[in-house]
Amino acid sequence: DKEDPVMKKLASLVLAGAMAFSLAACGNNSTPAGGSSANAGTSTPAASTPASGGIEPIELTIYSPGNENSVPTKTIIEYARLVNEASDGAITLDVHHSNELGSDAESIESTRMGTIDLIFAGTSGFTSFYEKAKVLDLPFLFDSAEQAYEVTNSEIGEQIFSGLEEFGLVFLSEGDNGMRHISTTNRPVHTAADVQGLKIRVPESQLYLDVWQALGATPVALALPELALALSNGTAEAQDNATYHLVANATYDDIKYFSNINYMWMGCTMAANANTWNGLDPAVQEILKEQAKAAAKYSFDTIAADNETATKTLQDAGVEFDFEPDVQSFKDALGGDAYYDQYKDESWYDQELLDAILEFMPSPLDIPPIKGTVPGTGEETER
């Protein structure tokens, strides 16, 4: 019998004394790899859960491919703390990160096989086999990251990921990986008319290409490592990225203008191996599920703070911001909701699900006030 290559790789990586540096799809700046204790971090109170008396001690492996400074890795460290606290120490999560157990695709596959118990990785990594989640790659679904959190961690999120168990996974929660905007080297962008003919770098995804072609721009599909050079030599004149991604990926040297158009949201999915999950005590399942939502909120809050810091960094570098562009002009240029009709024949397209996302209105009682500062002025605000 041949040795399973994934298992062989995992064994060698776990035994390695030093780990490689990595910038994963859901990652940030590179740092050495390594595990973390379940009690790391102290910033987020555990969600309310029933008393954990009677739970037998259990240890589960959790992994995110990003390095230790990436938001997903910070999130699973926080999740481990929350779960340990909520279970009175009965549940321990053995945290691994920094490409230690493979890339997004490799580690998601390992979680499906059961060699990893819990995974937190870019949602795009799941769509290679779970196409239903592609609905989240449609433009202008959400007005803000806060709205994305409310929708994807509601019953709608459960519907989106309801079929994961057919692929050996159970959905726990949906975290943040940033809201995409537009930044340019040569012109400010306030309305959709301003992107006509603009050479904008986009990820290698047809859905992204479709959006910018429909807006009259000239999209250029490039891998992220090629972006900085493309902006420097004129192959690209713009990029569509989250604010903090420009700083984390060091792709802002040639950027002069930034416009907060909130056109596309990116998520990170928390999931468990189905066999592992189904073998857990229901009380353990409840704690893991509840705290997964709390950890997801932590990821959104952390990225919001990182965006504020990145905005200041970019402004100090001379980048001019348009915090209130004419977003409606972009929606109108796409034809409004009718834009989505072109995907009706795709296997992943679900009109009822899309309508539910677009019409989602949480109760005001369910949304606590959000405190923050106005970018550029530092003025404190609450809404």
C-alpha positions in Angstrom: 0.0 0.0 0.0 1.2 3.5 -0.8 1.7 5.9 2.1 -0.9 8.7 2.1 1.0 11.8 0.9 -1.1 14.3 2.9 -0.5 12.3 6.1 3.2 12.0 5.4 3.5 15.7 4.9 1.5 16.5 8.0 3.7 14.1 10.1 6.9 15.7 8.8 5.7 19.2 9.3 4.5 18.6 12.8 7.9 17.1 13.7 9.8 19.9 12.1 11.8 22.1 14.5 11.5 25.3 12.4 8.7 26.4 10.2 8.7 28.4 6.9 7.5 32.0 6.6 4.1 32.4 4.9 1.6 34.9 3.7 -1.6 32.9 3.3 -4.7 34.1 1.4 -6.2 35.1 4.7 -2.8 36.2 6.1 -0.8 39.3 6.9 2.9 39.9 7.6 5.3 36.9 7.8 6.5 35.5 11.2 7.8 32.1 12.3 5.4 29.2 12.7 4.4 27.5 15.9 1.5 26.3 18.1 -0.2 28.4 20.7 -1.8 27.6 24.0 -5.6 27.6 24.5 -5.4 30.4 27.0 -3.6 33.0 24.7 -5.3 36.4 24.4 -7.7 38.2 26.8 -9.6 40.7 24.7 -13.0 39.2 24.0 -15.5 38.0 26.6 -16.8 34.5 26.0 -20.4 34.3 24.7 -23.0 33.1 27.2 -23.2 29.3 27.3 -24.7 26.7 29.7 -22.5 25.5 32.6 -20.0 23.0 31.4 -20.2 20.6 34.3 -19.9 17.0 33.3 -17.9 17.6 30.1 -15.1 15.1 29.8 -11.7 16.8 29.0 -11.0 16.9 25.3 -8.3 18.3 23.0 -8.9 19.2 19.4 -6.6 20.5 16.7 -7.3 23.8 15.1 -5.4 25.4 12.2 -5.2 28.5 10.1 -2.6 28.8 7.3 -1.7 32.5 8.1 1.3 33.5 10.1 0.9 34.5 13.8 0.3 38.2 13.0 -2.5 37.4 10.5 -6.1 38.1 11.6 -7.2 34.5 11.1 -4.4 33.2 13.3 -5.1 35.8 15.9 -8.8 34.7 15.7 -8.1 31.0 16.3 -5.9 31.9 19.3 -8.8 33.9 20.6 -11.2 31.1 19.8 -9.1 28.7 21.8 -9.2 31.0 24.8 -12.9 31.6 24.6 -13.7 27.9 24.3 -11.4 27.0 27.2 -13.0 29.7 29.3 -16.6 28.7 28.4 -15.9 25.1 29.2 -14.2 25.8 32.5 -11.0 24.3 31.1 -12.6 21.1 29.8 -12.0 21.9 26.1 -8.5 22.6 24.9 -7.8 23.7 21.3 -4.2 22.8 20.1 -3.5 25.8 17.8 -1.3 25.6 14.7 -0.6 28.2 12.0 2.0 29.7 9.7 1.7 27.0 6.9 2.6 24.4 9.5 0.0 22.0 8.3 -0.2 23.1 4.7 -1.7 25.8 2.5 -5.4 26.8 2.5 -6.3 24.1 -0.1 -4.1 21.4 1.6 -5.4 22.1 5.1 -9.0 22.3 4.1 -8.6 18.9 2.4 -6.9 17.6 5.6 -9.8 18.8 7.7 -12.2 16.9 5.3 -10.1 13.8 5.9 -10.0 14.2 9.7 -6.3 14.8 10.2 -7.2 18.3 11.4 -10.3 18.8 13.6 -11.1 22.5 13.1 -10.1 24.9 10.3 -10.3 28.7 9.8 -9.4 29.6 6.2 -10.4 31.8 3.3 -13.9 31.1 2.1 -12.6 31.1 -1.5 -10.6 27.9 -0.6 -13.9 26.1 0.0 -15.5 27.1 -3.3 -13.3 24.7 -5.3 -15.5 21.9 -4.1 -18.4 23.7 -2.5 -19.7 26.0 -5.1 -22.8 27.2 -3.2 -20.5 29.6 -1.3 -19.7 31.4 -4.5 -22.8 33.5 -3.9 -20.6 35.5 -1.5 -18.3 36.5 -4.4 -21.1 38.6 -6.0 -20.6 42.4 -5.9 -22.5 44.8 -3.7 -24.1 42.2 -1.5 -23.3 44.1 1.7 -23.1 47.8 2.5 -20.5 47.2 5.2 -18.5 44.5 6.9 -20.8 44.8 9.9 -23.7 43.8 7.7 -21.7 40.9 6.3 -21.2 39.6 9.8 -24.9 39.8 10.6 -25.9 38.0 7.4 -23.3 35.3 7.3 -23.7 34.4 11.0 -27.5 34.3 10.8 -29.8 31.6 9.5 -28.8 32.7 6.0 -25.2 31.8 6.7 -26.4 28.4 7.9 -28.3 28.0 4.6 -25.3 29.0 2.5 -23.1 26.4 4.2 -25.8 23.8 4.8 -24.4 21.3 2.3 -20.8 21.2 3.7 -21.4 18.0 5.5 -21.7 16.2 2.2 -18.0 17.1 1.8 -17.0 16.0 5.3 -17.3 19.4 7.0 -19.6 21.2 9.4 -20.0 25.0 9.3 -19.4 26.8 12.6 -19.2 30.5 11.7 -18.0 33.1 9.2 -15.2 35.5 9.9 -13.9 38.6 8.1 -11.1 38.9 5.6 -11.9 42.5 4.5 -14.1 44.6 2.3 -12.6 45.4 -1.1 -12.3 49.0 -2.4 -10.4 50.6 -5.3 -7.0 52.4 -5.1 -5.3 53.9 -8.1 -1.9 55.3 -9.3 -3.2 58.0 -11.7 -6.7 59.3 -11.0 -9.2 59.7 -8.2 -12.3 57.6 -8.4 -15.6 59.1 -7.1 -18.2 57.7 -9.6 -18.4 54.7 -11.9 -17.5 56.9 -14.8 -14.1 57.4 -13.3 -13.0 53.8 -13.9 -13.6 53.8 -17.7 -10.6 52.2 -19.4 -8.8 51.9 -16.0 -6.4 49.0 -15.9 -7.2 47.4 -12.6 -5.6 44.3 -11.1 -8.1 41.7 -9.9 -7.7 38.2 -8.5 -7.7 35.4 -11.0 -11.5 34.9 -10.7 -14.1 35.2 -13.5 -16.6 36.8 -11.1 -14.1 39.7 -10.4 -13.3 40.1 -14.1 -17.0 40.2 -14.9 -17.6 43.1 -12.5 -14.9 45.4 -13.8 -15.6 44.6 -17.5 -19.2 45.5 -16.9 -18.1 48.8 -15.4 -16.0 49.7 -18.5 -12.6 49.2 -16.8 -9.9 47.0 -18.2 -9.3 44.3 -15.6 -6.0 42.5 -15.4 -6.0 39.2 -13.6 -2.7 38.8 -11.7 -1.5 36.7 -8.8 -0.9 38.8 -5.7 3.0 38.5 -5.8 2.9 40.2 -9.2 0.8 43.2 -8.1 3.5 45.6 -6.8 5.6 45.3 -10.0 2.5 45.6 -12.2 1.6 48.9 -10.4 5.2 50.1 -10.8 5.6 49.4 -14.5 2.1 50.4 -15.6 0.7 47.0 -16.4 -1.9 47.9 -13.8 -3.1 51.3 -12.7 -5.3 50.2 -9.8 -6.0 47.4 -7.4 -9.2 46.3 -5.6 -8.2 45.4 -2.1 -9.1 45.9 1.5 -7.5 48.9 3.2 -5.3 46.8 5.5 -4.3 44.5 2.7 -2.4 47.3 0.9 -0.2 47.8 4.0 0.1 44.1 4.9 1.1 43.2 1.3 3.2 46.3 0.7 1.4 47.2 -2.5 0.9 50.9 -1.9 4.2 52.5 -3.0 2.7 53.8 -6.3 -0.8 54.4 -5.0 -2.0 58.0 -5.0 -5.8 57.7 -4.5 -8.1 55.4 -2.5 -11.9 55.2 -2.7 -14.0 53.3 -0.2 -16.6 51.8 -2.6 -17.3 48.6 -0.5 -17.9 46.6 -3.7 -16.9 43.1 -2.6 -16.6 41.4 0.8 -14.2 38.5 1.6 -14.8 36.0 4.3 -13.0 33.3 6.3 -14.9 30.1 7.2 -14.7 28.2 10.4 -15.5 24.6 10.0 -15.1 21.2 11.7 -14.4 17.7 10.4 -17.9 16.1 10.2 -16.9 12.8 11.8 -15.1 14.5 14.7 -18.1 16.8 15.2 -20.7 14.1 15.2 -18.7 12.2 17.8 -18.6 15.1 20.3 -20.8 15.5 23.3 -23.7 17.9 22.5 -22.6 20.2 25.3 -19.1 20.4 23.6 -20.8 21.1 20.3 -22.8 23.9 21.8 -19.8 25.6 23.3 -17.8 25.3 20.1 -20.6 26.7 18.0 -21.4 29.6 20.3 -17.7 30.6 20.7 -17.1 30.3 17.0 -19.6 33.1 16.5 -17.8 35.2 19.1 -14.5 34.5 17.5 -15.9 35.5 14.1 -16.9 38.9 15.6 -13.4 39.2 17.0 -12.1 38.9 13.4 -14.4 41.6 12.2 -13.4 44.0 15.1 -9.7 43.3 14.5 -9.9 44.0 10.8 -11.8 47.2 11.5 -9.0 48.4 13.8 -6.4 47.3 11.3 -8.2 49.3 8.6 -8.0 52.4 10.8 -4.3 51.9 11.3 -3.7 51.2 7.6 -5.7 54.3 6.6 -3.3 56.5 8.8 -0.3 54.7 7.3 -1.5 55.4 3.7 -2.4 59.0 4.5 1.1 59.5 5.9 2.4 58.1 2.6 0.5 60.8 0.7 -2.5 58.7 -0.4 -5.7 60.8 -0.9 -8.9 59.1 0.4 -12.5 59.5 -0.8 -14.5 58.2 2.2 -17.9 58.9 0.6 -17.7 58.0 -3.1 -20.9 57.7 -5.1 -21.4 54.0 -4.5 -24.9 54.1 -6.1 -23.4 55.1 -9.4 -21.4 51.8 -9.4 -24.6 49.8 -8.6 -26.5 51.6 -11.3 -23.7 51.1 -13.9 -24.1 47.3 -13.3 -27.8 47.5 -13.7 -28.8 47.0 -10.1 -29.9 43.6 -9.0 -30.5 42.5 -12.6 -26.7 42.2 -12.8 -26.9 38.9 -11.0 -29.2 37.4 -13.7 -26.2 36.4 -15.8 -25.4 33.7 -13.3 -28.9 32.1 -13.2 -27.7 29.0 -15.2 -24.7 28.4 -12.9 -25.0 25.4 -10.6 -24.2 27.5 -7.5 -26.8 30.2 -8.2 -29.8 30.2 -5.8 -32.3 33.1 -6.4 -34.1 32.6 -3.0 -30.8 32.6 -1.1 -29.6 35.7 -3.0 -32.9 37.5 -2.3 -32.6 36.6 1.4 -29.1 38.1 1.5 -30.2 41.3 -0.3 -33.3 41.7 1.8 -31.8 40.9 5.2 -32.7 43.4 7.9 -31.7 42.3 11.4 -33.7 43.6 14.4 -32.1 46.8 15.7 -32.2 45.1 19.1 -29.8 42.6 17.9 -27.2 45.1 16.8 -25.2 46.8 19.6 -23.8 50.3 19.0 -20.5 50.3 17.2 -17.8 52.6 18.5 -15.0 53.9 16.4 -13.1 56.8 15.0 -13.7 58.7 11.8 -10.7 57.9 9.4 -8.5 60.9 8.8 -9.9 63.0 11.8 -9.6 60.7 14.7 -13.0 61.9 16.0 -14.8 59.3 18.1 -18.2 58.2 16.9 -20.9 55.7 17.8 -23.6 54.3 15.5 
